[in-house]
Amino acid sequence: MTVAAGKSTDISFSTGDNFYSTERGNNFLLFLRDSSFYDAILQFPDGQRYQVHRLILSYVSDYFLKLFTQHPNRTVFEVQVEDRERLFPLVLHFVYGGDNVVNQDTAIQLLTMAETFEISKLKSLVGQFLVSSIGTKNATSILLRAIQYDAPDIKARCINVLAKQFCYVDPQEFTLLPYKVFLHIISHEQLNVKEEYELYRIISIYIKTNKLLESTSTTSPTMEEVTQLYSHVRYRFMTYSQLEEVVEDVTVPRDILVEDGMTRLAAWEAPNRVVPFIPRLQPRPRVSVSVEYKGDTGEGIIHWIATGCGRDLRQDPATKGIRVKASSVEKGEPGDLIRKKDSGVEMWTMDVPSSYITIDLGQGRQVIPTCYTLVHCNYNNDILRTWQFQGSNEEDNWMTLSKHINDDSLSGKFVPHSWPLTGVTKAFRYFRILQTGHNSSNRNFLVLSSFEIYGELFED
């Protein structure tokens, strides 16, 4: 995209990764590119000028409809909106062509522009992109941009993700956040903390990295505010050795340590004593990580675990404690169903009625499933048709979560299909595909290439 400063802009659009063509009945990009029949010029504070068409902008933007209606005889319009990253041409590209111009780098400012210029379709597009793309890896960077461009809805979404996935985020990322935002995260009611000592350590890293106790600036947190950070640690649930270390830290408020210590002692000497309802003195509620289905990408809960909570390259899920077993094996290995390889793999049970495959998520893990995915193998016959998808916590007493009778959804070589699960409110460690009828070849081979599951993951 070429932008000439100080004069009407000559816009040439690339067809790179920023643009994704969509169907739209009225595509006016030719008029924009050639500046044909323009009847208005938009001038930005940095000197950029854009030749546009009143009718087209008014149709999609309430902001420009009002502007052009109020000044029908004017040709040049001053637009008092900062565009530091020169993204307004992308807005025009969307308005004139209907193309998706959103990516990770442009999303936040495009959202701000969509709100400023009252372009509801662009706002919806960017909002959907951000909601679907915010995760452990990018929540901090998106949050910082949301703060920079004052996008409160996205800011709230990022804070929610960082709180619920707190124990999976690199502690150094939190040091980049403003004090009030960091405080908001650690005070979140769904803060995901596996050990209180880890929360203490992350707060200490934040304080030291940002030199909160060394700064003399009037805008920096005071000792009282540092105390507020430490007050969100639930010290009574630390081990003795951990408390020994914390006691040596003079920045941790003594009164909080005494109160937590007394409450812990009272649990032994006065077990019937009612603990005051102070959040810091209560056990944290069990929280989960939501891994939602976003298409047949194979990036579900098994992928999440295999990538170290979305932070690393994928490893064999077996190294993370996930196990797969089958009622019998004719071909392949059960573990192949959860390994991700460049070429497809396949696993067959023997030709035996009621064949099954069981997936064990591992000690301390449970999932409330909302969707699951199966993939057939490199073969057009013996396709799964009648089965039950089940869950259990003891590898017996199976609960049927969905039934399939003559379901021909699976078809084609290595083609995935996913099934939503509704009404499931219980979390399970074990899941099973139990074949309850003949396959497409009227035989009992249970043949699959891959399995994935989505939903709420709990880890102890």
Secondary structure as the mmCIF struct_conf table of DSSP 4:
data_model
#
loop_
_struct_conf.conf_type_id
_struct_conf.id
_struct_conf.beg_label_comp_id
_struct_conf.beg_label_asym_id
_struct_conf.beg_label_seq_id
_struct_conf.end_label_comp_id
_struct_conf.end_label_asym_id
_struct_conf.end_label_seq_id
TURN_TY1_P TURN_TY1_P1 ALA A 5 GLY A 6
BEND BEND1 LYS A 7 LYS A 7
STRN STRN1 SER A 8 SER A 8
BEND BEND2 GLY A 16 GLY A 16
TURN_TY1_P TURN_TY1_P2 ASP A 17 ASN A 18
STRN STRN2 TYR A 20 TYR A 20
BEND BEND3 GLY A 25 GLY A 25
HELX_RH_AL_P HELX_RH_AL_P1 LEU A 29 ASP A 34
TURN_TY1_P TURN_TY1_P3 SER A 35 PHE A 37
STRN STRN3 ALA A 40 GLN A 43
TURN_TY1_P TURN_TY1_P4 PRO A 45 ASP A 46
BEND BEND4 GLY A 47 GLY A 47
STRN STRN4 ARG A 49 VAL A 52
HELX_RH_AL_P HELX_RH_AL_P2 ARG A 54 VAL A 60
HELX_RH_AL_P HELX_RH_AL_P3 ASP A 62 GLN A 70
TURN_TY1_P TURN_TY1_P5 PRO A 72 ASN A 73
BEND BEND5 THR A 75 THR A 75
STRN STRN5 VAL A 76 GLU A 78
TURN_TY1_P TURN_TY1_P6 ARG A 84 GLU A 85
HELX_RH_AL_P HELX_RH_AL_P4 PHE A 88 GLY A 97
STRN STRN6 ASN A 100 ASN A 100
TURN_TY1_P TURN_TY1_P7 GLN A 104 THR A 106
HELX_RH_AL_P HELX_RH_AL_P5 ALA A 107 THR A 116
TURN_TY1_P TURN_TY1_P8 PHE A 117 GLU A 118
HELX_RH_AL_P HELX_RH_AL_P6 SER A 120 SER A 133
TURN_TY1_P TURN_TY1_P9 THR A 136 ASN A 138
HELX_RH_AL_P HELX_RH_AL_P7 ALA A 139 GLN A 148
TURN_TY1_P TURN_TY1_P10 TYR A 149 ASP A 150
HELX_RH_AL_P HELX_RH_AL_P8 PRO A 152 LYS A 164
TURN_TY1_P TURN_TY1_P11 GLN A 165 GLN A 165
HELX_RH_3T_P HELX_RH_3T_P1 PHE A 166 TYR A 168
BEND BEND6 VAL A 169 VAL A 169
HELX_RH_AL_P HELX_RH_AL_P9 PRO A 171 PHE A 174
TURN_TY1_P TURN_TY1_P12 THR A 175 LEU A 176
BEND BEND7 LEU A 177 LEU A 177
HELX_RH_AL_P HELX_RH_AL_P10 TYR A 179 ILE A 186
TURN_TY1_P TURN_TY1_P13 SER A 187 SER A 187
TURN_TY1_P TURN_TY1_P14 GLU A 189 GLN A 190
BEND BEND8 LYS A 194 LYS A 194
HELX_RH_AL_P HELX_RH_AL_P11 GLU A 196 THR A 209
TURN_TY1_P TURN_TY1_P15 ASN A 210 GLU A 214
TURN_TY1_P TURN_TY1_P16 THR A 218 THR A 219
BEND BEND9 SER A 220 SER A 220
HELX_RH_AL_P HELX_RH_AL_P12 MET A 223 TYR A 230
TURN_TY1_P TURN_TY1_P17 SER A 231 HIS A 232
BEND BEND10 VAL A 233 VAL A 233
HELX_RH_3T_P HELX_RH_3T_P2 TYR A 235 PHE A 237
BEND BEND11 MET A 238 MET A 238
HELX_RH_AL_P HELX_RH_AL_P13 TYR A 240 VAL A 247
TURN_TY1_P TURN_TY1_P18 GLU A 248 GLU A 248
TURN_TY1_P TURN_TY1_P19 VAL A 250 THR A 251
BEND BEND12 VAL A 252 VAL A 252
HELX_RH_AL_P HELX_RH_AL_P14 ARG A 254 GLU A 269
TURN_TY1_P TURN_TY1_P20 PRO A 271 ASN A 272
BEND BEND13 ARG A 273 ARG A 273
HELX_LH_PP_P HELX_LH_PP_P1 VAL A 274 PRO A 276
HELX_RH_3T_P HELX_RH_3T_P3 PRO A 279 LEU A 281
BEND BEND14 GLN A 282 GLN A 282
HELX_LH_PP_P HELX_LH_PP_P2 PRO A 283 ARG A 286
STRN STRN7 VAL A 289 VAL A 291
BEND BEND15 GLY A 295 GLY A 298
BEND BEND16 GLY A 300 GLY A 300
HELX_RH_AL_P HELX_RH_AL_P15 ILE A 301 ALA A 306
TURN_TY1_P TURN_TY1_P21 THR A 307 ARG A 311
BEND BEND17 ASP A 312 ASP A 312
HELX_RH_3T_P HELX_RH_3T_P4 PRO A 317 LYS A 320
TURN_TY1_P TURN_TY1_P22 GLY A 321 GLY A 321
STRN STRN8 ARG A 323 ALA A 326
BEND BEND18 SER A 327 SER A 327
BEND BEND19 GLU A 330 GLU A 330
STRN STRN9 LYS A 331 LYS A 331
BEND BEND20 GLY A 332 GLY A 332
HELX_RH_3T_P HELX_RH_3T_P5 PRO A 334 ILE A 338
BEND BEND21 ASP A 342 SER A 343
STRN STRN10 MET A 347 TRP A 348
BEND BEND22 ASP A 351 ASP A 351
TURN_TY1_P TURN_TY1_P23 PRO A 353 SER A 354
STRN STRN11 TYR A 356 ASP A 360
TURN_TY1_P TURN_TY1_P24 GLN A 363 GLY A 364
STRN STRN12 ARG A 365 VAL A 375
BEND BEND23 ASN A 378 ASN A 378
BEND BEND24 ASN A 380 ASP A 382
BEND BEND25 THR A 386 THR A 386
STRN STRN13 TRP A 387 SER A 392
BEND BEND26 ASN A 393 ASN A 397
HELX_LH_PP_P HELX_LH_PP_P3 TRP A 398 TRP A 398
STRN STRN14 MET A 399 HIS A 404
BEND BEND27 ILE A 405 ASN A 406
BEND BEND28 GLY A 412 GLY A 412
TURN_TY1_P TURN_TY1_P25 LYS A 413 PHE A 414
STRN STRN15 PRO A 416 PRO A 420
BEND BEND29 GLY A 423 GLY A 423
BEND BEND30 LYS A 426 LYS A 426
STRN STRN16 PHE A 428 PHE A 428
BEND BEND31 ARG A 429 ARG A 429
STRN STRN17 TYR A 430 GLN A 435
BEND BEND32 GLY A 437 GLY A 437
TURN_TY1_P TURN_TY1_P26 SER A 440 SER A 441
BEND BEND33 ASN A 442 ARG A 443
STRN STRN18 VAL A 447 LEU A 448
BEND BEND34 SER A 449 SER A 449
STRN STRN19 SER A 450 GLU A 459
#
